[in-house]
């Protein structure tokens, strides 16, 4: 992160400490208010731009991550994004990411939520800070579940790949070991 003045940062990538990226009006433009576990920043970029840049920082594109979500859990609208699955960085949007009022939330840090009214939900994060977000509690709950499903499917795939590679390497090592201990004379 490169800091300029008064909490405004020029560059920002999502980290394991990022709780939320929400839009704020800054004059006639939409900026981002970034909430971390112990800090807060303002960025001159829109929340979606920060999500896209963070995907690229972790070696993928936003489009690629969206395609991955579609392939894994068949979700295309308001799709949760695995920004960096190895660090458990999964974010989900509160509305269509193309809408200026879209807020992005970290799945990992949400501890609880409560309906405030028909269009607002109070979200409490791991650091005990609460925020009122413009999203119905049913929509928020749906997004939370979708993100859990994505996370679970991705972890399943990673574990399955580990198991396959374990058996692949174990079998080939086992064959070499049994060939070395052969009771039969070599035909060389």
C-alpha positions in Angstrom: 0.0 0.0 0.0 1.2 3.4 -0.9 -0.2 6.1 1.4 -0.5 9.7 0.3 -2.4 12.1 2.7 -5.0 12.0 5.4 -6.0 8.3 5.1 -6.3 8.4 1.3 -4.2 5.6 -0.3 -3.2 5.5 -3.9 -2.9 1.7 -4.1 -4.6 -1.1 -2.3 -4.9 -4.9 -2.5 -7.3 -6.9 -0.4 -5.5 -8.7 2.4 -6.5 -11.3 5.0 -7.2 -8.3 7.3 -9.7 -6.6 4.9 -13.3 -6.8 6.3 -15.2 -4.7 3.8 -14.9 -2.4 0.8 -17.8 0.0 0.5 -18.6 2.9 -1.8 -18.6 6.5 -0.6 -19.4 9.6 -2.5 -16.4 11.9 -2.7 -17.5 15.0 -4.4 -19.0 13.9 -7.7 -17.1 10.6 -7.7 -17.4 7.2 -6.1 -14.4 6.3 -3.9 -14.0 3.3 -1.6 -14.0 3.2 2.1 -11.8 0.2 3.1 -12.3 -1.3 6.6 -9.6 -3.6 8.0 -9.4 -5.3 11.4 -7.5 -2.4 12.9 -7.5 0.3 10.3 -9.5 2.2 7.8 -8.6 3.9 4.4 -10.1 5.8 1.6 -9.2 4.9 -2.0 -9.9 7.0 -5.1 -11.0 3.8 -6.8 -14.5 2.2 -6.9 -15.0 -1.0 -4.9 -15.2 -3.2 -8.0 -11.9 -1.7 -9.2 -10.2 -2.7 -5.9 -11.7 -6.3 -6.2 -10.4 -6.6 -9.8 -7.0 -5.3 -8.9 -6.8 -7.7 -5.9 -7.7 -10.7 -8.1 -4.8 -9.7 -10.5 -2.4 -9.2 -7.5 -3.1 -12.8 -6.5 -2.5 -14.1 -10.1 -5.9 -14.2 -11.7 -8.4 -11.8 -13.3 -11.8 -10.9 -12.0 -13.3 -12.5 -15.1 -11.4 -15.7 -14.5 -12.5 -15.8 -10.8 -16.1 -15.2 -11.9 -15.8 -18.0 -14.5 -14.4 -20.2 -11.7 -17.4 -19.4 -9.5 -19.8 -20.3 -12.4 -18.0 -23.6 -13.0 -17.9 -24.6 -9.4 -21.3 -23.6 -8.1 -23.2 -22.4 -11.2 -23.7 -18.8 -9.9 -23.4 -15.9 -12.4 -25.3 -13.0 -10.8 -23.9 -11.3 -7.7 -21.2 -14.0 -7.8 -18.9 -14.5 -4.7 -15.2 -14.2 -5.7 -12.3 -16.3 -4.4 -9.7 -13.5 -4.5 -7.0 -15.7 -2.9 -8.3 -19.1 -1.8 -5.0 -20.1 -0.3 -5.3 -17.3 2.2 -9.1 -17.8 2.6 -9.9 -14.5 1.0 -13.4 -14.8 -0.3 -15.5 -11.7 -0.9 -19.2 -11.3 -1.9 -21.1 -8.3 -3.3 -24.3 -7.0 -1.6 -25.9 -6.2 -5.0 -24.8 -6.3 -8.7 -21.1 -5.3 -8.7 -21.9 -2.9 -11.6 -24.1 -0.8 -9.4 -22.3 2.1 -7.7 -23.8 1.2 -4.2 -22.3 -2.3 -4.2 -20.4 -3.1 -1.0 -18.0 -6.1 -0.9 -17.7 -8.1 2.3 -15.2 -10.6 3.5 -16.8 -14.0 4.2 -14.1 -14.9 6.7 -14.7 -12.0 9.0 -18.5 -11.9 9.3 -19.5 -13.1 12.8 -23.2 -12.3 12.8 -25.9 -10.2 11.2 -29.3 -8.9 12.1 -32.2 -7.4 10.2 -32.4 -3.7 10.8 -35.4 -3.1 8.5 -36.6 -4.4 5.1 -33.7 -3.0 3.2 -30.9 -2.8 5.8 -28.8 -5.4 7.7 -26.4 -4.8 10.6 -23.3 -6.9 10.1 -20.9 -7.6 12.9 -17.3 -8.5 12.1 -14.7 -10.5 14.0 -13.2 -7.3 15.5 -16.7 -6.6 17.1 -17.3 -3.6 14.9 -20.8 -3.4 13.4 -22.0 -1.6 10.2 -25.4 -1.0 8.8 -25.4 -2.1 5.2 -28.0 -1.4 2.5 -29.0 -5.0 1.8 -32.0 -7.0 3.0 -31.1 -9.7 5.6 -32.5 -12.5 3.3 -30.3 -11.3 0.4 -27.3 -11.0 2.8 -27.9 -14.5 4.1 -28.2 -15.9 0.6 -24.9 -14.3 -0.4 -23.2 -15.6 2.8 -24.4 -19.2 1.9 -23.3 -18.9 -1.7 -19.9 -17.9 -0.6 -19.7 -20.8 1.9 -20.7 -23.1 -0.9 -18.0 -21.7 -3.2 -15.4 -22.0 -0.4 -16.4 -25.6 0.4 -16.4 -26.7 -3.3 -13.0 -25.1 -3.9 -11.5 -26.7 -0.7 -13.0 -30.1 -1.9 -11.2 -29.7 -5.2 -7.9 -28.8 -3.6 -8.1 -31.7 -1.2 -9.1 -34.1 -4.0 -6.1 -32.9 -6.0 -3.8 -33.4 -3.0 -5.2 -37.0 -2.5 -4.6 -37.8 -6.2 -1.1 -36.5 -6.2 -0.4 -38.3 -2.9 -1.5 -41.7 -4.4 0.3 -41.0 -7.6 3.6 -40.4 -5.7 3.0 -43.1 -3.1 2.3 -45.7 -5.8 5.3 -44.9 -7.9 7.5 -44.9 -4.7 6.0 -48.2 -3.6 6.7 -49.9 -6.9 10.3 -48.8 -6.8 10.7 -50.1 -3.3 9.2 -53.5 -4.1 11.4 -53.8 -7.2 14.5 -53.2 -5.1 13.5 -55.9 -2.5 12.8 -58.5 -5.2 13.7 -62.1 -4.3 14.2 -63.0 -7.9 17.6 -62.7 -9.6 18.1 -59.8 -11.9 18.0 -60.6 -15.7 20.7 -58.0 -16.5 
